Amino acid sequence: MNRRPLIWFAICFVGGSAAAAGFSSRGVLLAAGAAALLATAAVLCRLASWQLAAACALAVSLAAGQRLWADARNVTELPALLAAAEADGPRAAYAAEAVGTVMSAVEIDGDRVMFRVAADSIRVEGEAAAREVRERLVVHVRLAVQPEQAIAAAWQRGDRVRLAGELTRPAGASNSGGFDYRRYLSSQRIHWLLKVQGTAAVEAAAGPPWTAAALLGRVDNARAFLGARMDKLYPSAQSGYMKGLVLGIREDLDPEQFQQFSRLGLTHILAISGLHVAVFLYALGGLLRFARMSRERILLLLMVSVPLYVLLAGASPSVIRAGLMAVLGLLAARLGKLKDGMHLLAAAAVLMLVYDPFFIENVSFQLSFIVTIGLVLGVQPVRKAMPKWRKGGSLLDLFAVTLVAQLVSFPVTIYYFNQFHMLSMLANFVLVPFISFVVMPLGAVALLLAIPWEAGGKLLAFASHYANDWTFALVDHLSRVDSLRTIWATPPIWWVAAWLTILGALFRLVNLWTDRRTARHLEAALDLEQTQPLGIITTYGFAQAGNKKLSTCIFALLILQSAMLLSAYKPDLFNKQASVSFIDVGQGDAIHIRTPGGKHILIDGGGTLTYRKPGEEWRERSDPFEIGQKVLVPLLMKRGVQEIDILVISHLDSDHVRGLKAVLDTIPVRSIWWNGTVKESDDARQLLKQAVALRIPMYSVRAGMMHQPDKNTEINIIWPLADGASPEKVAALEEQNEKSVVMTVRLYQSTFLFSGDINSETEKAIIRNEQNKSPLFTSERKPVSIMKIAHHGSRFSTSEAWLAYWKPSGAVASVGATNSYGHPNPDVLSRLAKQGIEIWRTDVDGEVRFTVTDQALLSYIKE
């Protein structure tokens, strides 16, 4: 430890910052106490000097204190308005006027403009005067007509703006494990959204020319200029990809293309990071050497150029880390004190967290440092354990780098993204060097050449057109091998830490094992009879015995990691609890059921409705919000839903089926139950065609059908009635509500009723049909435990007769927080209250989740 004090100081600093970010104040104190005990033990065991131990303890305290101090200051300066918003609920919005400076690039996407403002004064409606504040806001401007796009395009970072709109709070995580936009913005010290209608509500003027925001605005202009040049060099299908690859501009990247890269674990190529900085330094250094500059001048120019490149590339945490390490390395080289990469990495981590302690929660920051540490520690031992080829050694070097990067990034990947493709290593092995050392340099040189000579730039870019076509074709082909794509539930954080710790131990043991194997082979090659026979034989025997112990340890750690893989892939293998989750998908339905036997049933998939008129195509966004892709699929994957055994489509209205396209694209579905009709809408037709193309068995269900997915689960269909038509005939039906699939699901001794979007007339028909069944069946029917309120709480559903017949203990309304229908209707709420039925609402309570055990206990989980 004494030989690498900076590394241990950095480890303790990062640990203190992470403890303060993840624990309560009491947890931080416990973590600090544990660190002090470990430091004392290190001194007593003579592993560290008391000076180093004191420095490490100080690092933990400083980092934790800095983060706690930052958290204490990270509050809004509008506390009264915040209290009112918390009391008013998710619909809370307050007319306000703000004055401030634009602090980010202005993004225009269809009919929405988004940017960030550092407000220095805010006046809320009803107040006599504006109050001076230091408040960061995310501004959303909804454009009314297409010409307003040109007006918004003139705004830029550094401008002074006056905005009139509505202040609202960012949405929190309404589903357990879902994306928490409020927390995300809070980590960037933002606590309010300002929603503005039209450019007329925005007054913009140029701000002071030499502020940091104004200077960064010029960088934005340079990026936009280079991006426009890239658009001229490459066809539309490639320009967004090349802008992401060379400039870090990802806004124009095709979402489907990005999804394909994501499935194969290739998105790091599109994020400017250490590899890009290394290629940049190599190319620029080569040019400077060609100009016959001295070594000292080259190092100085490279140090100056790196920050400019970092800014031009977008200044993400990964490129900041790489740029900071590069500058520190160049500085150390110029001073003649260059040490190993771990010291540079340690210094970069401490400096970044000192600048902003909230970096510790950034996924890009975490992945960048973890993978870099893994490469520094793991590549050499893995490469030493490989064969020594006279030819093809560079391929083994590349294989070692790819293997170590995959092993190190794997736990973080499944923790955040919940998927891993078995072809990821092959894709990285083939494409990363090809893209990094062929496509990216070609694109960068073509871009630079196009500035003075556009025709020359196009000629050079033309060489990479075919390379990009080949890349896209290979990525598309590999990503479609769904049988090799695996879905993982989010593991606990201790699992991630344990995996990385064991991996570090394996690298260390493999390094020792290869060193001893090399020494053993050297000794065996000597003439043992002529030179020091006893000493060499003894050494040789100890080497053999030591290698056996190392081999045993390595084998044991590999077995342990295999057991960890199994536990992470099947975390609920022995879990016999059932669960029913009414997922908050806004104004729509999506219900996930896990049976006691581990089967998964999904009822509907929600859907975001759009109301575009003809001629308003300009409003379309490049990556519109889609409930299935953004909410439902990530949530199911986080919970380890590796396949859906039964997908029930209650009916074909868009607010129930639009989100299912993403489900079918991502998660294997074994069977589909639906009402046996078709509907002339794009969402319905595309979904049914997709199911047919995927060869998913589809079953038209009718009242009276019963199915048992496992021993303690029973599904009964109670609507629609059989209409006497041929089962092979599919009827067209535009009004789908009254043909909704209505069903009960019994889990152990608890019964749930799912009633689609039927109204009170259909409810009466169902009651009559149920009463016409055999008296024995009717007498044995027990009250349902939980009822899903029909049609989101419409006034014309959930009648008194319906409630009296089923006698539910509780009811759930799946309803959007900002729906314009007034759901759930007050009359429905009154009928529920009159019969003493407890109600949960997704617009108020978020996701409503129940667990069921074999003891017939039903419990509501408030997330």
KOLGUGU-471211 format. One record per residue (C-alpha): residue in one letter; x, y, z. Coordinates in steps of 0.001 Angstrom, whole numbers, plus 524288, in hexadecimal, padded with zeros to 5 digits. Example, Ala and Ser with C-alpha at 12.3 -4.5 7.8 and 13.67 -1.06 7.14 Angstrom:
2
a8300C7EE6C81E78s835667FBDC81BE4
***
This chain:
863
m800008000080000n80B168095580325r8101F808447F537r8037980D977EF6Cp7FE0D8179D7F8EEl7F6B081F757EE9Bi7EF09813827EA2Dw7EAD18100A7F7FFf7E76B81E387FAC5a7DEDE81E657EE89i7D850811837F23Cc7D4C7816FD7FF8Af7D035823D87F9A9v7C73E81D087EFFFg7C26B813F87FAC7g7BF2181F63803A7s7B7DB826627F8CEa7B05081A037F534a7ACB58177180375a7A7678252F80516a79FB2823E77F85Bg799A2816C67FBB9f798138169F80A7Cs7913781EB1814B8s798FE8270A81E2Ar7999781B8A8277Cg79E7B812C781C9Dv7A90981C918193Dl7ADA481CB782751l7AE1C80DE98277Ba7B5A380DC981AA6a7BF3E817D182008g7C0F580FA582C55a7C3778037982432a7CD8680AE881C29a7D46780F6282894l7D4DB8016482DB1l7DA607FC6F820D8a7E4A08072F820DDt7E8898038E82EBEa7E9647F53482B13a7F1E67F88581F42v7FB527FFF682811l7FBC37F5208324Dc7FE3A7EADF827CAr808E97F3818220Cl801F47F45881509a801AB8031F81585s8089180E0481C89w8010A816168264Cq80253821CE81D2Dl7FBB381A648121Ea7F13F8151E81B44a7EE68822DD82012a7EDDD827E681212c7E43981D2B80E38a7DB9181FE4819FEl7DC1482E488168Ea7D84E82B1780873v7CC1E823CF80CEAs7C84482EED815F9l7CAD9839A180C00a7C371832CC80113a7B7D482F5A809ABg7B77083CE980F78q7B824843478021Er7ACDD83B007FD09l7A47383D7180914w7A73F84BF7807EBa7A39184B9A7F972d796F5844507FCA2a7936E84E378071Ar7950F859587FD62n78E298523D7F254v780A4857A17F55Et77765860B27EE73e776D286F0A7F233l7680086E6E7F0E3p764968666D7FD0Fa756B586BA37FE7El75392868307F066l7599985ABF7F252a750E7858307FE27a744FC85C667F65Fa748CA8537E7EB00e74A5F847CE7F404a73CF484A6A7F9C3d7365A84C727EC82g73B7983FC17E696p7403D83C4D7D8DCr737588461B7D20Aa73D6D8519F7D945a7414585CB27D003y7433F86B197D2FBa7437F876717C973a750B287D0F7CA82e75A48885F17C3B4a768F48838A7C449v774BF88B6E7C003g78204885417BE5At78CDE880357B584v78C3B8749E7AC4Em7962086ABC7B18Cs7953585FAD7A7A0a7944185D5C7992Cv7868985FB3793D6e780BF852DE78EE6i775D485363784DCd76E86846B478295g761C48479F77B25d758908509D78276r760AD850D678EEAv76C2B8597E7927Bm773F08563C79EA2f77F0785D437A5A1r783B0860A27B355v7835686DE07B9AEa78A598735C7C58Ba77F9087C427CA95d7832D888037D2DFs7752E88C8B7D50Di767EC885C27D548r75A7F88B787D758v74F59882307DA2Ae74198886AD7D6D5g73B6B88D697E278e74830892FF7E78Ea74A088A1AE7E72Ca7581E8A14E7E27Ea76220897D57DD53r76B3F891B57E733e779DC890AF7E4FDv77E00882727E4C3r78895879757DFC0e7804B86ED97D9C9r78354865BB7CE83l777BF8626D7C5CAv77540858FA7BAB3v76D218605D7B0BAh763BB859907A75Cv75E4D8623F79C96r752D985C63794F7l752C78623C7874Aa745A5865FD78199v749298671E77326q754888629476AD9p75AB48701376871e75D74870C377708q768218669F774FAa77047870DC76DE8i76E2B87A99778F6a772928709D78327a77E6386D0877AD4a783B987ACB77D1Bw78457878D378BD2q791548744C79161r798A8871EB79DD7g79C5D87E9E7A48Dd79023886097A062r7885288D9A7AA6Bv77A16889437AA32r76D2188D187B04El76375881CC7B08Ea75517880F07B402g74F63873967B6A0e74BB3869C47C113l754D2864E07CBA7t753408566E7CEA0r75B0384C487D5FAp76231841BC7CE3Fa75B768348A7CEBAg7606C82B057D8DDa7612C81C457D750s75305817BA7D7B4n756FB809887D566s75FF9801B87DE26g76D458019D7D79Dg768C980B017CD0Df7705B816B87C82Dd76FF4821D77D207y7709882E587C9FBr76F7C836A87D63Dr77B5D8304A7DC72y782E5831067CFB0l780B483FA47CEA9s78350841837DD1As790EA83BBE7DB1Cq792F4847127D1C3r78D5E850C97DBACi780AB852BA7D433h773AA852427DB65w769BF858677D219l764C18577F7C432l75FAE8638E7BD4Fk755E4860367B29Fv7541586AF27A894q749F586BAE79DBFg74F888715A7912Dt75B1487A0B78E1Ea752F98863A790C6a7549A8835F79F49v7636D883D779DF6e76B3A8907979D07a7795F88DB47998Da784DE896FA79804a793838953479740g79A19894877A487p7A797899577A8C0p7B1A28942879EE1w7BC2D88F197A828t7B4A3887107B1FAa7B6EC878747B2F1a7A96E875F87AD28a7AC3C87EE37A191l7B9488783A79EF2l7B2C886ADF79F87g7A878870457964Er7B3418726778C67v7B7588644878E5Bd7A9368605878BBEn7A9908682F77F2Fa7B6268618077B26r7B01D8541D77DDCa7A40A857E277617f7AC9F85CA676AE0l7B44C84FFB76AA7g7A7C88481D76BD4a7A22784F2876008r7AE8E84C0F75876m7AD2283DD875C32d79F2F83DFD756F9k7A4B38420B749B0l7AF2183780749B3y7A69782BD874D0Bp799168271374906s78E128292B752BEa78E9A81AF37571Dq79CE481CC375B38s79E9B82AFC75F12g7989A8298776CA8y7A15E81DD276F5Am7ADA6824EC76AC2k7AA508310D772B5g7A9328288777EBFl7B5BB8215777B85v7BE6182D1777890l7B7F18387877FBAg7B0178320D78A9Ai7A36B837DC78514r7996282D2E78789e78CBF834D5785B8d78BC4831137774Dl78F05822C07790Ed78410819E07747Cp77D8D81411780BAe77C15806A377A94q78A58806AD7769Bf78E5D80AA77844Cq786037FF8E789B7q78D507F5CA78136f79A807FAC9785F4s795647FA76793E3r7914A7EC35792F7l79F227E86F78F23g7A5A37F0EE79969l7AB637FA0D78F2Bt7A60E80720793C0h7B34B80A9879994i7B7FC80C7E78B98l7AE42817A178A19a7B23E81DF079707i7BEAF825E4795E3s7C81381FD479FA4g7D62081BCC7A1E1l7D778814EC794D3h7D3518211978D69v7DC8A829A579544a7E7AE8200F792D1v7E51781FFC78423f7E45882EDE7843Dl7F1508301678B81y7F7CE825F2782BFa7F37F82CDA77656l7F6CD83A8977B1Dg803C083600780C0g8073482FC3773C1l8047383C7276C93l80C9A8443E77637r817DF83A9D7750Ef816CE83B7F76654a8186284A3A767EAr8254C8475876F09m8217784D9977BE7s828F984ACF78839r823C0840E579215e8213E84B5679C67r8199C853EE792F7i811A28485278E1Fl80DEA844B179C0Cl80A20852CA79EFBl8019B853F8792D5l7FB1284705795ABm7F7F784B7A7A38Cv7F1B0857DA79E49s7EA12850AF793B0v7E4078463479C74p7DAC984F6B7A3DEl7D6588552A796E1y7D37C84787791C0v7CC2C8440979E45l7C3708500579CB5l7C16584D7878E36a7BDC183F6079117g7B2F58432779A92a7BA05842437A7BFs7B336835F37ACA3p7B8D782FCD7B90Fs7BFC48252C7B13Ev7C6C582ECC7A85Di7C9CD837CE7B3E0r7D01782C357BAD0a7D7F08289C7AEBDg7DBE1836AD7AC24l7DFDF839027BA3Bm7E81E82CAD7BA50a7EE48830B07AD75v7F1D083E4A7B275l7F764838CC7BF23g7FF0582E947B78Cl80479838937AE08l80822841967B941a80EFB836887C06Ba8160C8329C7B3F1r81ABC840787B1CAl81FB4841027BFD3g82613833B87BE52k81DC682DDD7C944l81426825717C1ACk80F5581A0D7C9F9d805E980F1C7C706g7F7F4811447C282m7F1F880E357CFC0h7F7CD81A947D588l7F21B822B17CA82l7E4F881C167CC32a7E52D81E737DADEa7E86982CCD7D932a7DDC882E727CED3a7D37C828347D79Ev7D6BD830EB7E336l7D71F83D557DB09m7CA0C83A647D475l7C34A837947E162v7C91E843A97E7A2y7C38384B947DC64d7B628844F87DD0Cp7B31983A6F7E739f7A6C0836CE7DFA8f7AF3F830967D516i7AF8B824677DDABe7A17F821557D995n7A3E0823047CB00v7A3A5816277C37Cs7AD8281B1C7B999f7B6CD81EFC7C492q7B582811BE7CB1El7B73F809AB7BECFs7C292811E77BA12f7CA788104F7C68Di7C6D78021F7C939v7CA467FD897BB8At7D6DF8055E7BB48i7DB257FFCF7C86Eg7D7D87F22B7C397l7DFEA7F4017B73Dv7EB977F9157BEE9l7EB277EDD67C8ACg7E64F7E2BC7C041v7EBA07E3607B26Cq7F9B57E02B7B5CFp7F6C57D40A7BE30v7ECF67CED87B43Er7F65A7D1107A901k801807CA757B057a7F8FC7BE6F7B233m7F69A7BD577A395p7FF567B662799B9k80B727BD5679498w808E57BDC0785FDr813997C25077CF2k809607C6F177365g7FC297CC3E77711g8005F7D17D78437s7F8DB7DE02781C7l7EC4B7D60B7807Fl7EECA7D00678DCEd7F1447DD9E7934Fl7E4347E21A78DE2f7DD8E7D5DD79302a7E30C7D84E7A0B9v7DE5E7E6687A0AEt7D0CC7E28579BD8l7CF7A7D7607A591v7D3847DF927B144a7CAAE7EADD7AD31q7BF277E1857AC15l7C1BC7DB207B949v7C35D7E8157C049s7B7ED7EF237BA06f7AE987E37E7BB31p7A9857E5F17C928v7A7977F4837C6BCt7A0ED7F1977B9BCi796DE7E8667BF8Ay794FB7F1547CB53y791007FCE67C2EDf78C9C7F70D7B5EBn788147E94C7B9C4q78C617E2787AD67f798647DBC77A817h79A477D62679A91m7A2C97CA1C79937l7A8097CF9F78C65s7AC487DC38792FDm7BA6A7D7E37940El7BAF47D3EE785C0a7B4E17E0D1781A9n7BE7C7E88A789F2f7CA0C7E06278554v7C6E37E2C577705l7C09F7F031776B9v7C7937F8437811Ep7D5087F82C77A92f7CF007F97676D13i7C69C8051F770D0s7D0D080B7677998f7DC8880A5E77094v7D62780ACF76325v7C899810F97630Am7CA7481B5676D89p7D792820927686Cl7D229820C075A96g7C6498285975F29a7CE69831EA7672Bv7D8268349375C36a7CD28835D275246l7C66E83FAB75B23l7D2BF847C975CC3l7D5978472F74E35a7C7AB84B3574AD2i7C90085834751FDp7D22585E1A747C0w7CF198546C73CC0e7C19384E3473D17a7C383845F8730D4g7CFE683FF67367Ag7C90883D0E7432Fk7BDE48364C73C0Al7C78782E2773447l7CE558298674097a7C15182753747C0f7BCB381EFB73C67a7C6B8814B87406Bs7BFE78131274D7Fh7B2218121E747C3y7B403803D374488a7BACE801707518En7AEE3806F575888d7A58F7FECF75051w7AD5B7F2B0753DCt7AD687F69176241f79EB97F8DE7628Da79BFF7EC0F75B9Fl7A46C7E4617652Av79E9F7EB2177110d790D97E8C476BF8h793B97DA6976957l79A047D7D57768Fs78FDE7DF6F77E64r784E57D75A77867v78A257CABA77E2Cd7806D7CB7F78953s783687BDDD78E3Bl7909D7C2DA79312r78B537CF2C79983t789517CD8D7A814i7814B7D5AD7B1A5w785ED7D7957BFAAa77EE27DCE07CB6Ft785C27E8517D1E9p78F367E2017DB9Ap791AF7E7D27E921i79CF57F1507E9E3w7A4A17E7FE7F29Ew7A42B7DDFB7E791v7AA867E7BE7DE45a7B5047EAFA7E851a7B7737DC897EB2Dw7B8C67D9467DCB2l7C2C17E4197DA7Bt7CA3E7E0617E6CCi7CB0E7D20E7E2DFl7CEFD7D6047D526g7DA037DE607DAA2a7DE867D2E17E2EDl7DE367CA127D6F0f7E6B47D38F7CF44r7F06E7D3BB7DA72l7F0C37C4E87DBD1v7F1EC7C2B07CD27n7FD6F7CC127CCF6l804377C48D7D7F9w800F67B7917D194t806ED7BB7B7C47Cd813127C1107CB16r815547B46D7D28Cr8128C7AC337C68Ft81CB87B3FF7BF08a826997B2757CA11r823E27A3DE7CACBh8262F7A2297BC44l832DE7A9B67BCFDe837D67A1687C84Ba833C8794CB7C18Fa83BC1798D07B5BEl84858799987BDCDd8519478E387BF8El84D3778A647CD53e8584D780A97CF27q8637378A2E7CCCAt85F3C797187D2DFq85AFF798167E0FEp8527478BDB7E0A0l84CF478C857EE70g8496879AFC7EE46i8430E79A977E0E6i83BAC78DF37E386t8368D793B47F03Bt832817A05A7E973y82C51798927DE70g824917906D7E845f81FBA79C7F7EF76a81BD17A2B97E267q813FA796B67DED5a80D307964F7EC04g80A5E7A4E57EB8Cn804C87A3D67DDE6k7FB84799077E223k7F6617A19C7ED20l7F4A67ACEE7E3B0s7ED8A7A4327DA05t7E48579F907E4E0c7E1997AD8E7E8EEi7DEFC7B1B07DAF3f7D6027A6017D8DEa7CEAF7A8F97E583l7CC8F7B7377E1AEl7C7AB7B3167D43Di7BDE97A9DF7DAB1l7B9A07B4E27E3A6q7B7927BE007D811s7AFBB7B3897D10Da7A6E97B2647DCF6m7A58B7C1317DD14l7A18C7C0FD7CEC3l797037B6EC7D175s791C17BE797DD21a7914A7CB127D525y78ADB7C4D47C951k7809C7BD967D154p77F107C5CE7DDADd7710B7C1137E004l773BC7B2BB7DDABf76EDB7AEC67EB23n765307B9DF7ED11k7574F7B48B7EE7Aq750C67C1AD7F0A7a7478B7C6A27E63Ds7463B7D4EA7E2C5v73CEA7DD997DB2Bs741E87EAE77D6C6f7391D7F5697D125i743AE7FD1C7CA29d7423780BB47C88Ev7422080DD37B9D7g73A1E81A417BA23q72C99819A67B3FDg72CC980B3F7B09Bd72E0F7FD937B627a739D97F4E17B888i739347EA367C2D7h744347E0C27C5A7i7415E7D4137CCEFr74BA67CAC87D228t745CE7BDB67D5F2p74A8C7B5607E158g7514B7AC7D7D784g758E97B7977D15Ak750667B95F7C539h74E7A7C7217BFFFi741937CC8B7BB00l7404C7DA247B520i732F17E04F7B329d733AD7EB9D7A95Bg73F1A7F4CC7A759g73A57802BF7A821g73C8380C9179D61t73EF481B0F79BBEl734518211779359t7376A82B5F7891By72E16834DE782C8r7354D8392B77674k72D5F83FCB76BD6p7306783EA575D3Dg73B3E848107598Ae7416F847F276705e74C2E83E30763E3w7560F848727681Er751D3845EF77624e7572783808775D3r7630A8361177E86s76F0A82E3777B0Ad76D9B825D678737p75FB8827AF78C50f75BEF822FC799C5e756498155179888i7510580EF87A4D3g755088012D7A12Cq7631D8046679DF1k7655980EA47A868v75D968092F7B3E7l757E77FB8D7B285v7631C7F3E57AC5Dp76DE17F97F7B533l765577F6A37C10Cl762BD7E8857BD31m7711C7E65B7BA38k775577EC087C745r76C8A7E1F87CDBBg772CB7D6F47C626v767527D3C47BD27q76EA97CB737B35Ce762727C6F37AC52i753DD7C9817ACE7d74C287BCE47AD80i73EEE7C31F7AABFl73CA87D07C7A4DAv72E6E7D45F7A66Ai729927DF2779D68s71CD37E33F7A39Fh718F67EAD47975El71F967F20378C41d71E48800417905As72B1F807B678F65d72C3380AD279DE6h72CCA7FC257A056v735157F713794F0r73E658019078FFBg748957FE5879A52l7484C7EFDF796B8k750387F1C878A54a75C587F47079282v759187E89E79B05l758777DF8478F50d7651A7E580789FEt76C7F7E3117969Fi766C77D82479EEDp763157CA91799B2v7545F7C82C79A57r74F827BA1979AC5s741077BC5D79816i7372A7C73E795D2w729057C75579A6Cw71FD47D16379468n711947D39B79141g712807CE1178387t70FBF7DAB277C20v7177D7E441773DEk716E97F2F777367e71A187FC3C7684As724318041F76F9Ad732D88049E76D42d736148002E77B17a72D0F7F44F77AACr730F87EFF676D01q73F877F17476F86l73EB87E9FC77C47l7375C7DE7D77679k7407A7DE1576A9Cq74C2B7DE53773B9a746B47D2FA77BA6v744637CB1A76F33a7521E7CE3676A30l757DE7C98477714r74F9C7BD2277640i749A57BF2278392p73DE07B627785CAm731817BE72786DBy725267B9BD78D9Cs717D37C00C78C9Cv712267BE6579A35r703DA7BD3879E28a6FC1B7BCAB7AAC4g6FD137AF997B180m70B257ACC97ADFCm7141D7A91B7B938h722D67A7627B9BBq72C937A3BB7C45Bp73A4F7A8D97C174d73F297A20F7CDB2k73A4179AF07D9BCn735C37A6CD7E19Et730D27AF527D68Be723E27AEE77CF67i71F0F7B7E37C4A0n710A27B8A67C146i70B7B7C0227B581i6FE187C61D7B822w6FC957CEEE7AC31p6FA837D0017A080l6F04D7C5C179D7Da6F1EC7BC3479261d6EAD07C1DD7868Dg6E9007B52677F1Da6F2097B9357740Bs6FCBD7B06176F0Ep708CA7B112777DAe7110C7B36B76BBBk709287BF7E767ECv70DEA7CC8276D1Fa703E97D76F76D44a706FE7E5E176BA5l702847EE237770De7053E7FCA6778A1e6FEB27FE93785E8q706707F52578E39n702E37F8AA79C44e6F7357EFAB79DC8k6FEE07E43E7982Fs709AD7E5AC7A24Bv70F0E7D9187A7CEv70A247D84D7B5DEm710907CE137BE6At713817C9E67CC35v720B27C4F97D0BEr7219E7BCF17DD2Al72EDA7BCC57E3E6y72EAA7B3917EF7Eq7221C7B7B37F65Fs7218C7C5BA7F143t719E07C9657E519f71BE47D5257DC41l711CE7DA237D292f716717E0EB7C622s70B697E7B67BF00g711377EED47B351d709617FA927AE9Di6FB727F5697AF8Bn6F0007FE067B3A0s6E4857FB747BCBBe6DC147F4E27B22Ct6E6967EAC87AFB5e6E84B7E93E7BE55k6D9DE7E5817BF41a6DB747DBC07B437i6E7037D57A7BB13i6DF6E7D47D7C7CFr6D4017CDF87C0C3n6DD217C46B7BA24e6E3E07C1327C6EAq6D6F07BF217CDDBn6D2817B5D47C326k6DDA37AC9F7C657s6DB807A0B47CEC6p6D6957A3D07DC8Fl6E1D479C087E222f6EBAE7A4B27DB43t6E49F7B1097DF6As6E3C57ACE57EDA3e6F23C7A9D37EE2Dr6F64F7B6EB7E8A6k6FD647BF487F283p6FE777CE2E7F274v709F27D31F7EA9Cs715657D8D17F1D7i718CC7E3D67E868m7112F7E9437DCE0k716D27F1657D1E8i70D147FC577CFD7a707AB7FB9E7C20Fh70AEE806017B7F6h7142580D887C0EEg708F8811D47C99Cs6FF9B816A57BF37r6F2A381BBA7C450f6EB4E8114F7BCB0s6F265805977C26Dt6F46F7FF137CFB0s6E6037FF6F7D307e6E0367FC807E05Ca6DB3C7EF717DB4Ew6E8E17EBE27D694l6EEDC7EF117E3C2a6E4147E8027EB1By6E5DD7DBBF7E2FDw6F4A77DA807E43Ak6F6117E0737F1F0p704487E4697F045s70C9B7E7A07FC02g7140C7F1B67F43Da7145D7F81A7E6D9v71EB97FDFE7DE0Da71CE5808E67D422s72713809347C963v726928176A7C591g72F6C822357C07Ea7333B82D2A7C9AEt73038837AC7BF9En72521831197B819s71AF383A1D7B245y70F6D830DD7B456g70DBB833737C2D5h710AB8252B7C60Fp70DF481F8A7CFA4n70095825C17CFDAp6FBB182AC27DD2Ad6EF6E8225B7DBC5v6F7CB8161A7DAF4l6FFC481A3F7E6C7s6F31C81CBA7EE16r6EDD180F2C7EAE0l6FA76808E87EF95a6FA6F810D17FC2Dk6EC2C80D887FEA2q6EF417FF087FEB1g6FB95800CF806DDi704CA7FC817FC0Fe712AA801867FD47i717D5807877F0B7w72561809A37EB4Fr7282A812737DFB5t734338124C7D70Dd733318210B7D513v73477823357E3BDd73B27817087E904g74379813B27DD28e745378053F7DAD1v73C197FCFF7E320r742367EFEC7E686f73CFB7E47B7EE50t743C97D8317F2F8v73CC37CB757F5CEt741DF7C03B7FE1Ad73D787B24480079q737E47B6BF80D82a72D0C7BDB78061Dl7328C7CAC780A68l730F97D6208013Fs739727E201803B3y73ABC7EED97FC9Ei748847F38B7FA1Bk74A08802487F9FBe7567D804FA7F252
***
